[in-house]
Amino acid sequence: MGGISIWQLLIILLIVILVFGAKKIRGLGGDVGAAIKNFKQAVKEGGEEDGEDSPKSDTKTGEVIEGEVTAKKKQKA
């Protein structure tokens, strides 16, 4: 009583195939798979970078972070 049966899922799948077509669904599946692969690779690369020394630092320690000044301070007249 409250759940979705296998027959209801098959009917929904049939409607989706009729609306979008099998080629678009296949292409969408490939795109989702590529996106997941790229996400996993980015997470893996991000984990490797955390172990290395990076120019970013914690602001609580008072360390100087190398960078470029993007705004000028106002001078007093």
Order of alpha helices (4+ residues) and beta strands (2+ residues): alpha-alpha
